[in-house]
């Protein structure tokens, strides 16, 4: 590692955490209805959709509204992908997707996963990109943030029967946050060199007298919401390693900033909404510590290089450059990769399949922790709330008191729902990967044998279930088993986890808010932050350790003994 690389990572965290405070305050104003600079447009949407903005919803109504919208958008996107040949803005005359690939892709973008089992520039038209995929990038991101807002309201007062209006939250988040921020980010990316056009593909002559068709399109706008909404779906197959999506080192830092900033701002929003800013700072600190350790750990693993190359004298001690963009370097590539898996973004500017075993293990482990560092927009916040509830429950058991969090008693109902959500994710990841590895279809998708092949499959199921969307590569994912299996994992990983969380919010909202007493366990200091990190690692991660040991950990030791796969 170099001091320059460490300073780059430090700069990234300074920029993100510095911007999180004003952005968090602004989002609190949005959730509380105090942002009104587009009020005529907002009310116009309500009239058009027949929404009564004053109507408040119990958690069941909020969950049903969210699910119904997701089902409708899933169906619309499936139809667009199947029929894109007949739709406008298809200059390359790309045909419709197969039923199984359309199902996988529709599930992916409806759940904020953006797993791509296809080659975007060859299998998605410009029209389908914009009116299919990009629309879902906004809707799925706004839905996740809306669910986080509903959870926050559960702690604001006592004896609440409602947690907000989903349609109002969705409209305000889109109108006052995601759309304007994406327009600003897209403009900056265009200035930096990213294309934004509906022009047809460009046919060029190469230096060796060949011909090449270069796909172009509305790249910059998709890139902006891809990162801001922690979506990750790239316009090109190379994702953020492609020079059109990520023109230079400055845009690489900017995109890394975009994919982290809302996730880190949401705990600050929480602090403002519950009128206790220290509570939000404690959650943000736990997120930041885990992510920082992941960045430095991955950087250290990649900077150490491949021991076989070093032993053979074919590489100096300047790190593992395989799969890295020379424009960005090892430190920024490691930070981007870890940021994308610590969130649910899944975008990449380098390729995890080419990382060292430990360098690839850390991004996978961050996903398996539950995507809480800081996780997807909205989903990362409500997931860390689950771990916070489990933390105060553990603390309560140790001192023999009924656990409380922000004046709300945490009882058996909330803990059962929390564990249900955690176990659902574990079930799909381990059972899905295990089943795939004992079937001919699953093993036939692997490009590598041994522990590296295990890592490829385990990473895929972790990515799908945790709604991340990044790929280890080396895996042929467009097969019946993986198209339908991973698609189902995305849907269950999103909604079978989100619904118990909303049920917890409804349960806590209905409880009285108790004043703090001398026996209240403090949830703002280093003790709670350390306990929270421990619970995240133990309950979120250790259940995957046997599988991870057989994959990247085993490959690490085999690599040092001179064996590769």
C-alpha positions in Angstrom: 0.0 0.0 0.0 1.0 3.6 -0.6 0.3 6.8 1.4 -1.2 8.2 -1.8 -3.7 5.3 -2.0 -4.7 5.6 1.7 -5.1 9.4 1.3 -7.4 8.7 -1.7 -9.6 6.5 0.5 -9.5 9.1 3.3 -10.5 11.8 0.8 -13.5 9.8 -0.4 -14.8 9.3 3.2 -14.3 13.0 4.1 -16.3 14.1 1.0 -19.1 11.6 1.6 -19.4 12.0 5.3 -19.1 15.8 5.0 -22.0 15.9 2.5 -24.1 13.5 4.4 -24.9 16.0 7.2 -26.6 18.7 5.0 -28.2 16.1 2.8 -29.6 14.3 5.8 -31.1 17.5 7.1 -32.6 18.2 3.7 -34.1 14.7 3.5 -35.7 15.1 6.9 -37.4 18.2 5.6 -38.7 16.2 2.6 -40.1 13.4 4.8 -41.8 16.0 7.1 -43.3 17.9 4.1 -41.3 21.1 4.7 -39.9 21.1 1.1 -42.4 22.8 -1.2 -40.5 24.5 -4.0 -42.2 22.2 -6.6 -45.6 22.2 -4.8 -47.7 22.8 -7.9 -46.1 19.9 -9.7 -46.4 17.7 -6.6 -50.1 18.4 -6.2 -50.6 17.9 -9.9 -49.3 14.3 -9.6 -51.7 13.7 -6.7 -54.7 14.8 -8.7 -53.6 12.8 -11.7 -53.2 9.6 -9.6 -56.2 10.2 -7.4 -54.1 10.3 -4.3 -55.3 11.9 -1.1 -52.1 13.3 0.4 -53.7 13.8 3.8 -54.6 10.2 4.2 -52.2 8.3 6.5 -51.6 4.6 6.2 -51.1 1.9 8.8 -48.2 -0.4 8.1 -50.3 -2.9 6.3 -51.7 -0.3 3.9 -48.2 1.1 3.4 -46.8 -2.4 2.6 -49.7 -3.2 0.2 -49.3 0.0 -1.7 -45.5 -0.6 -2.1 -46.1 -4.2 -3.2 -48.8 -3.3 -5.7 -46.7 -0.6 -7.3 -43.8 -3.1 -7.6 -46.0 -5.7 -9.2 -47.3 -3.3 -11.7 -43.9 -2.0 -12.6 -42.5 -5.5 -12.8 -45.2 -6.4 -15.4 -44.6 -3.3 -17.4 -40.9 -3.8 -17.6 -41.3 -7.5 -18.5 -43.5 -6.4 -21.4 -41.1 -3.7 -22.6 -38.2 -6.2 -22.6 -40.2 -8.8 -24.5 -41.5 -6.3 -27.1 -38.6 -3.8 -27.4 -38.1 -4.7 -31.1 -41.5 -3.0 -31.8 -40.9 0.0 -29.6 -39.3 3.3 -30.6 -35.6 4.3 -30.1 -34.2 1.0 -31.2 -31.6 2.1 -33.8 -29.8 -1.3 -33.7 -33.1 -3.2 -34.2 -32.5 -5.3 -31.0 -35.0 -8.2 -30.6 -37.0 -8.9 -27.5 -35.5 -10.9 -24.6 -36.4 -14.5 -24.0 -39.1 -15.1 -21.4 -36.7 -16.3 -18.7 -34.2 -13.5 -19.2 -37.0 -10.9 -19.3 -38.2 -12.3 -16.0 -34.8 -12.1 -14.4 -34.2 -8.6 -15.6 -37.6 -7.3 -14.6 -37.2 -8.8 -11.2 -33.7 -7.3 -11.0 -34.7 -3.7 -11.7 -38.0 -3.8 -9.8 -36.1 -4.8 -6.7 -33.2 -2.3 -7.0 -30.8 -5.2 -7.7 -29.9 -4.4 -11.4 -28.3 -7.8 -11.9 -27.4 -8.0 -15.6 -27.4 -11.4 -17.1 -27.3 -9.8 -20.6 -25.0 -7.6 -22.6 -26.7 -4.1 -22.4 -25.3 -2.6 -25.6 -26.3 -5.7 -27.6 -29.6 -6.8 -25.9 -31.3 -3.6 -24.7 -32.4 -0.8 -27.0 -32.0 2.9 -26.1 -35.8 3.1 -25.6 -35.9 0.1 -23.3 -32.9 1.5 -21.4 -34.6 4.9 -20.7 -38.3 4.1 -20.4 -37.8 0.6 -19.0 -34.7 0.4 -16.9 -34.1 4.0 -15.9 -37.7 4.5 -14.8 -37.3 1.5 -12.5 -34.1 2.8 -11.2 -36.0 5.9 -9.9 -39.0 4.0 -8.7 -37.2 1.2 -6.9 -34.8 3.6 -5.2 -37.6 5.9 -4.1 -39.6 2.9 -2.8 -36.6 1.9 -0.6 -36.1 5.4 0.8 -39.9 5.6 1.4 -39.8 2.4 3.5 -36.9 3.9 5.5 -39.0 7.1 6.1 -41.8 4.9 7.4 -39.5 3.1 9.8 -38.1 6.5 11.0 -41.6 7.7 11.8 -42.2 4.8 14.1 -39.7 6.3 16.6 -40.9 9.9 16.4 -43.7 9.7 18.9 -45.8 7.2 20.9 -49.2 5.5 20.2 -49.1 6.1 16.4 -51.5 4.2 14.3 -50.0 5.2 10.9 -46.6 5.5 9.4 -47.2 7.9 6.5 -48.6 7.7 3.0 -46.5 5.7 0.6 -47.6 7.5 -2.6 -46.8 10.9 -1.0 -43.4 9.7 0.2 -42.6 8.2 -3.3 -43.6 11.4 -5.0 -41.6 13.7 -2.8 -38.5 11.6 -2.8 -38.5 11.4 -6.6 -39.5 15.1 -7.1 -37.3 16.8 -4.5 -34.3 14.4 -4.3 -33.7 11.9 -7.0 -34.7 13.7 -10.1 -32.9 17.1 -9.4 -29.8 15.4 -8.0 -29.6 13.1 -11.0 -30.0 16.1 -13.4 -27.1 17.9 -11.7 -24.9 14.8 -11.6 -25.7 13.9 -15.3 -24.8 17.5 -16.3 -21.5 17.2 -14.6 -20.8 13.8 -16.2 -21.6 15.2 -19.7 -19.2 18.0 -19.0 -16.6 15.4 -18.1 -17.1 13.5 -21.3 -20.0 11.0 -20.8 -22.4 10.9 -23.9 -26.0 11.9 -23.6 -27.8 11.4 -26.9 -30.5 9.4 -28.7 -28.3 9.3 -31.9 -27.7 6.0 -33.6 -24.7 3.9 -33.0 -21.4 5.2 -34.6 -19.7 3.1 -37.2 -15.9 3.7 -37.3 -12.8 2.4 -39.0 -10.2 1.1 -36.6 -6.4 1.6 -36.9 -5.9 -1.9 -38.3 -8.4 -1.1 -41.2 -11.3 -3.0 -39.5 -14.8 -1.7 -38.8 -16.5 -1.3 -35.4 -20.0 -0.3 -34.3 -19.8 1.8 -31.1 -23.0 1.9 -29.1 -24.0 5.3 -27.7 -27.1 6.7 -26.0 -28.4 8.6 -23.0 -25.5 7.3 -20.9 -24.9 10.2 -18.5 -28.4 10.4 -17.1 -28.6 6.6 -16.5 -25.1 6.7 -14.9 -26.3 9.4 -12.5 -29.3 7.5 -11.1 -27.4 4.3 -11.3 -25.1 5.6 -8.6 -27.4 7.9 -6.7 -30.1 5.2 -6.3 -27.5 2.5 -5.6 -28.9 0.7 -8.7 -25.7 -0.3 -10.5 -27.2 -1.2 -13.9 -24.7 -0.1 -16.5 -25.4 1.1 -20.0 -22.5 -0.9 -21.1 -21.4 -4.4 -20.2 -18.1 -3.1 -18.8 -20.2 -0.9 -16.4 -18.1 1.9 -14.8 -14.9 0.5 -16.3 -16.2 1.8 -19.7 -14.8 5.2 -20.7 -18.3 6.4 -21.8 -19.7 5.7 -18.3 -16.7 6.7 -16.4 -14.4 9.0 -18.5 -11.5 9.7 -16.1 -10.2 9.5 -12.5 -12.3 12.5 -11.4 -15.5 11.0 -12.6 -14.5 7.8 -10.8 -14.2 9.7 -7.5 -17.5 11.5 -8.3 -19.4 8.3 -9.0 -18.0 6.7 -5.9 -19.2 9.7 -3.9 -22.7 9.5 -5.5 -23.2 5.8 -4.7 -22.4 6.4 -1.0 -23.8 9.8 -0.1 -27.6 9.1 0.3 -26.9 5.9 2.2 -24.7 7.7 4.7 -27.1 10.7 4.9 -30.1 8.6 6.0 -28.9 8.0 9.5 -28.5 11.8 9.8 -32.0 12.2 8.6 -33.1 9.7 11.3 -31.4 11.8 14.0 -33.2 14.9 12.8 -36.6 13.2 12.7 -36.3 11.7 16.2 -34.9 15.0 17.6 -31.7 13.3 18.8 -28.9 13.8 16.3 -26.5 11.6 18.3 -28.6 8.6 17.5 -28.1 9.1 13.8 -24.4 9.8 14.2 -24.0 6.5 16.0 -25.6 4.5 13.2 -23.5 6.3 10.6 -20.3 5.7 12.6 -21.0 1.9 12.7 -21.6 1.9 8.9 -18.4 4.0 8.2 -16.1 1.9 10.4 -17.1 -1.4 8.7 -16.8 0.2 5.2 -13.5 1.8 5.9 -12.0 -1.5 7.2 -13.3 -3.2 4.0 -11.7 -0.5 1.8 -8.3 -0.8 3.5 -8.5 -4.6 3.7 -9.3 -5.0 0.0 -6.6 -2.4 -0.9 -4.0 -4.3 1.2 -4.9 -7.6 -0.4 -4.7 -6.2 -3.9 -1.6 -4.1 -3.2 0.2 -7.3 -1.9 -0.1 -8.8 -5.4 -0.3 -12.4 -6.6 2.2 -14.5 -4.7 2.6 -17.0 -7.6 3.5 -14.1 -9.9 6.0 -12.7 -7.4 7.6 -16.1 -6.8 8.0 -16.7 -10.5 9.6 -13.3 -11.0 7.0 -12.2 -13.6 5.6 -9.4 -11.5 7.2 -6.9 -9.1 5.8 -6.1 -5.7 3.5 -3.4 -7.1 0.2 -5.1 -6.6 -2.3 -7.2 -8.5 -3.2 -5.2 -11.6 -5.2 -8.0 -13.3 -8.8 -6.8 -13.9 -8.0 -3.2 -12.9 -8.4 -0.1 -15.0 -5.0 1.5 -15.6 -6.7 4.9 -15.5 -7.8 4.4 -11.9 -5.2 2.3 -10.1 -5.5 -0.2 -7.3 -6.6 2.0 -4.4 -9.5 3.7 -6.2 -10.5 0.4 -7.8 -10.6 -1.3 -4.4 -12.5 1.6 -2.8 -15.1 1.6 -5.7 -15.6 -2.2 -5.5 -16.0 -2.1 -1.7 -18.3 0.9 -1.9 -20.5 -0.8 -4.5 -20.9 -4.0 -2.4 -21.1 -2.1 0.9 -24.1 -0.4 -0.7 -26.5 -2.3 -3.0 -25.1 -0.6 -6.1 -23.3 -3.4 -7.8 -21.5 -1.1 -10.2 -17.9 -1.9 -10.9 -14.8 -0.2 -12.3 -12.7 -3.3 -12.0 -13.6 -7.0 -12.0 -13.8 -9.0 -8.8 -13.1 -12.3 -10.6 -9.5 -11.1 -11.1 -9.0 -10.0 -7.5 -6.9 -12.0 -5.1 -9.0 -14.5 -3.0 -9.0 -12.2 0.1 -9.6 -9.1 -2.1 -12.7 -10.7 -3.5 -13.8 -12.2 -0.2 -14.3 -8.8 1.5 -16.8 -7.4 -1.0 -18.7 -10.7 -0.8 -18.7 -10.6 3.0 -20.0 -7.0 3.0 -23.0 -8.2 1.0 -23.5 -11.1 3.3 -23.6 -8.8 6.3 -26.9 -7.6 5.0 -25.9 -4.5 2.9 -25.7 -2.1 5.9 -22.4 -0.3 5.2 -24.3 1.9 4.3 -26.4 -0.4 2.2 -28.9 0.4 -0.5 -30.7 3.7 -0.4 -33.4 3.1 2.3 -32.8 -0.6 2.6 -29.4 -0.1 4.3 -31.0 2.1 6.9 -33.9 -0.1 7.8 -31.6 -3.1 7.9 -29.3 -1.5 10.4 -32.3 -0.6 12.5 -33.0 -4.4 12.6 -29.4 -4.9 13.9 -29.8 -2.0 16.4 -32.9 -3.7 17.8 -31.1 -7.0 18.1 -28.2 -5.1 19.8 -30.4 -3.6 22.5 -32.1 -6.9 22.9 -28.7 -8.6 23.5 -27.7 -5.8 25.9 -31.0 -6.1 27.8 -30.5 -9.9 28.2 -27.0 -9.2 29.7 -28.3 -6.7 32.3 -31.7 -8.3 32.9 -33.9 -5.4 31.7 -36.6 -5.1 29.0 -34.6 -3.7 26.1 -35.6 -0.2 24.7 -34.6 1.7 21.7 -35.4 5.4 21.6 -38.1 5.0 24.2 -39.8 2.0 22.5 -39.8 -1.3 24.2 -38.3 -4.1 22.1 -40.2 -7.3 22.8 -40.6 -10.8 21.5 -42.7 -9.8 18.5 -40.1 -7.4 17.1 -37.3 -9.8 17.7 -39.1 -12.7 15.9 -39.8 -10.5 12.9 -36.2 -9.2 12.9 -34.8 -12.8 12.9 -37.3 -13.8 10.3 -35.9 -11.2 7.9 -32.3 -12.1 8.7 -33.0 -15.9 8.2 -34.8 -15.4 4.9 -31.7 -13.9 3.4 -29.5 -16.6 4.7 -31.8 -19.3 3.5 -31.8 -18.1 -0.1 -28.1 -17.5 -0.3 -26.9 -20.8 1.1 -29.7 -23.0 -0.1 -29.6 -21.4 -3.6 -25.8 -21.7 -3.9 -25.8 -25.2 -2.5 -28.5 -26.5 -4.8 -26.8 -24.8 -7.9 -23.5 -26.6 -7.1 -25.1 -30.1 -7.1 -26.9 -29.7 -10.4 -25.5 -30.1 -13.8 -27.0 -26.8 -14.9 -25.4 -24.9 -12.0 -22.0 -26.4 -12.3 -22.1 -26.0 -16.1 -22.4 -22.2 -15.6 -19.0 -22.1 -13.8 -15.9 -21.1 -15.7 -13.6 -22.1 -12.9 -13.1 -25.2 -10.7 -12.4 -25.7 -7.1 -12.8 -23.0 -4.4 -12.8 -20.2 -7.1 -15.9 -21.8 -8.7 -17.6 -22.0 -5.4 -16.9 -18.3 -4.8 -18.4 -17.5 -8.2 -21.7 -19.2 -7.3 -21.8 -18.1 -3.7 -21.2 -14.5 -4.8 -24.0 -14.7 -7.4 -26.6 -15.8 -4.9 -25.3 -13.3 -2.3 -25.5 -10.5 -4.8 -29.0 -11.5 -6.0 -30.5 -12.1 -2.6 -29.0 -9.0 -1.0 -30.2 -6.9 -4.1 -26.7 -5.9 -4.9 -26.4 -6.9 -8.6 -22.6 -7.1 -9.0 -21.1 -10.3 -10.4 -18.0 -12.2 -9.6 -17.7 -12.8 -13.4 -16.7 -16.2 -14.7 -20.3 -17.3 -14.4 -22.7 -17.9 -17.3 -25.8 -16.6 -15.7 -28.3 -16.7 -18.6 -29.5 -20.3 -17.9 -33.0 -21.5 -16.8 -31.7 -22.3 -13.3 -30.0 -19.0 -12.7 -32.5 -16.8 -14.6 -35.4 -18.1 -12.6 -33.6 -19.0 -9.4 -31.7 -15.7 -9.0 -34.8 -13.8 -10.1 -36.8 -15.4 -7.3 -34.0 -14.7 -4.8 -34.1 -11.0 -5.8 -37.8 -10.8 -5.2 -37.8 -12.6 -1.9 -34.6 -10.8 -0.8 -36.3 -7.5 -1.3 -39.9 -8.0 -0.3 -39.8 -10.9 2.2 -37.4 -8.8 4.1 -39.0 -5.4 3.7 -42.5 -6.6 4.8 -41.3 -7.8 8.3 -39.5 -4.5 8.7 -42.7 -2.5 8.0 -44.5 -4.8 10.5 -41.8 -3.9 13.1 -42.3 -0.2 12.3 -46.1 -0.6 12.8 -45.6 -2.4 16.0 -43.1 0.1 17.5 -45.2 3.1 16.3 -48.2 1.9 18.3 -46.2 1.7 21.5 -45.9 4.6 23.9 -42.6 6.5 23.8 -41.0 6.1 27.3 -38.7 8.8 28.7 -35.1 7.7 29.3 -34.2 6.6 32.8 -31.0 5.8 34.7 -31.4 2.2 33.7 -31.7 3.0 29.9 -29.0 1.4 27.8 -27.2 4.3 26.0 -27.4 4.0 22.2 -25.2 6.9 21.1 -21.7 6.2 22.5 -18.7 4.0 21.6 -20.1 1.1 23.7 -23.2 0.8 21.6 -21.3 1.4 18.3 -19.0 -1.5 19.2 -21.9 -3.7 20.2 -23.8 -2.9 17.0 -20.7 -3.7 14.8 -20.3 -7.0 16.7 -23.9 -8.0 16.3 -23.8 -7.1 12.5 -20.7 -9.3 12.1 -21.9 -12.2 14.3 -25.5 -12.4 13.3 -25.1 -11.1 9.8 -21.8 -12.6 8.7 -20.7 -15.6 10.7 -23.4 -17.8 9.4 -21.7 -17.6 6.0 -18.2 -18.3 7.4 -18.2 -22.1 6.6 -19.1 -21.4 3.0 -16.6 -18.5 2.7 -13.9 -20.7 4.2 -14.4 -23.3 1.5 -14.3 -20.6 -1.1 -12.0 -17.6 -1.0 -10.3 -18.5 2.3 -9.3 -22.0 1.0 -8.2 -20.5 -2.3 -6.0 -18.0 -0.5 -4.0 -20.7 1.2 -3.9 -22.8 -2.0 -2.6 -19.8 -4.0 0.2 -19.4 -1.5 1.1 -23.0 -1.9 1.4 -22.6 -5.6 -2.1 -23.9 -6.8 -4.6 -21.9 -8.8 -7.9 -22.4 -10.5 
